[in-house]
Amino acid sequence: MSAVALGSSAEGALAPYRAILEHAELELELAGRGDIDGLSALSARWEALTQGLPDPAPAAARSLLERAGLIHERTHIELIRLREALLADVAKNSRARRAADGYAGQLPRRPRLDRSA
């Protein structure tokens, strides 16, 4: 077997791991933009990429998987930041609503759902 054939065979064996790295990079990009719908849409793709991979992974894939793991950690941090920002917005809106109700002298808001029906 020629060196070219061996090289292309090794490259082919690493293709799934390169796809995992690219997927991780895309997840980080979407998380950075706050695109939760885009992230949700990728979950099925992740399953397809990881299904059927050998355990353990080939040694040649190690650096690709390490990079993907680091990017995955960054994505996790971005999602935590996004969650914290959303929770801060909810808290701010709740305080504003209570303040507005207090200034207006209104009774507390009642639920819109009539439970007696």
C-alpha positions as CSV (number, residue, x, y, z in Angstrom):
1,M,0.0,0.0,0.0
2,S,1.4,3.4,-0.9
3,A,2.1,6.3,1.5
4,V,-0.6,8.3,-0.2
5,A,-3.2,5.6,0.3
6,L,-2.2,5.3,4.0
7,G,-2.5,9.1,4.4
8,S,-5.9,9.2,2.8
9,S,-7.1,6.3,4.9
10,A,-5.9,8.1,8.0
11,E,-7.5,11.3,6.9
12,G,-10.8,9.4,6.3
13,A,-10.7,7.9,9.7
14,L,-10.3,11.4,11.3
15,A,-13.2,12.9,9.3
16,P,-15.9,12.1,11.9
17,Y,-13.7,13.8,14.6
18,R,-13.2,16.9,12.4
19,A,-17.0,17.0,12.0
20,I,-17.4,16.9,15.8
21,L,-14.9,19.8,16.2
22,E,-16.8,21.8,13.5
23,H,-20.0,21.0,15.3
24,A,-18.6,22.2,18.6
25,E,-17.4,25.5,17.0
26,L,-20.9,26.0,15.5
27,E,-22.5,25.5,19.0
28,L,-20.1,28.0,20.5
29,E,-21.0,30.5,17.8
30,L,-24.8,30.0,18.3
31,A,-24.4,30.2,22.1
32,G,-22.4,33.5,21.7
33,R,-25.3,34.9,19.6
34,G,-27.9,33.7,22.1
35,D,-29.5,31.5,19.3
36,I,-31.2,28.9,21.6
37,D,-33.4,27.7,18.7
38,G,-30.4,27.1,16.5
39,L,-28.7,25.1,19.4
40,S,-31.8,23.0,19.9
41,A,-31.9,22.2,16.2
42,L,-28.3,20.8,16.4
43,S,-29.0,18.1,19.1
44,A,-30.1,15.5,16.5
45,R,-26.9,16.2,14.5
46,W,-24.7,15.6,17.6
47,E,-26.3,12.2,18.0
48,A,-25.6,11.4,14.4
49,L,-22.0,12.5,14.6
50,T,-21.2,10.5,17.7
51,Q,-23.2,7.4,17.0
52,G,-21.0,4.4,16.0
53,L,-17.6,6.0,16.8
54,P,-15.1,3.5,18.3
55,D,-14.4,3.5,22.0
56,P,-11.7,4.4,22.6
57,A,-11.1,6.9,19.9
58,P,-8.0,6.5,17.7
59,A,-4.9,8.2,19.1
60,A,-4.7,10.4,16.0
61,A,-8.1,11.9,16.9
62,R,-6.9,13.0,20.4
63,S,-6.0,16.6,19.6
64,L,-9.3,17.1,17.7
65,L,-11.3,15.8,20.6
66,E,-9.4,17.8,23.1
67,R,-10.1,21.0,21.1
68,A,-13.7,20.1,20.8
69,G,-13.9,19.5,24.6
70,L,-12.4,22.9,25.3
71,I,-14.8,24.6,22.9
72,H,-17.6,22.6,24.6
73,E,-16.6,24.1,27.9
74,R,-16.6,27.6,26.5
75,T,-20.1,26.9,25.1
76,H,-21.2,25.8,28.5
77,I,-19.9,29.1,30.0
78,E,-21.7,31.1,27.3
79,L,-25.0,29.3,28.1
80,I,-24.5,30.1,31.8
81,R,-24.0,33.7,31.0
82,L,-27.1,33.7,28.8
83,R,-29.1,32.1,31.5
84,E,-27.9,34.7,34.1
85,A,-28.7,37.6,31.7
86,L,-32.2,36.2,31.2
87,L,-32.8,35.7,34.9
88,A,-31.6,39.3,35.5
89,D,-34.1,40.6,32.9
90,V,-36.9,38.6,34.5
91,A,-36.1,39.9,38.0
92,K,-35.8,43.5,36.6
93,N,-39.2,43.2,34.9
94,S,-40.8,41.8,38.0
95,R,-39.5,44.7,40.1
96,A,-40.7,47.2,37.6
97,R,-44.2,45.6,37.5
98,R,-44.4,45.7,41.3
99,A,-43.2,49.3,41.4
100,A,-45.8,50.3,38.8
101,D,-48.6,48.5,40.7
102,G,-47.5,50.2,43.9
103,Y,-47.5,53.7,42.3
104,A,-50.9,53.1,40.6
105,G,-52.4,51.9,43.9
106,Q,-53.8,48.9,42.3
107,L,-54.7,45.6,43.9
108,P,-52.3,42.8,43.2
109,R,-52.8,41.3,39.7
110,R,-55.2,38.4,39.5
111,P,-54.5,35.3,37.4
112,R,-56.1,35.5,33.9
113,L,-57.4,32.0,34.3
114,D,-60.7,31.6,35.9
115,R,-60.3,28.5,38.1
116,S,-64.0,28.3,38.9
117,A,-64.9,27.4,35.3
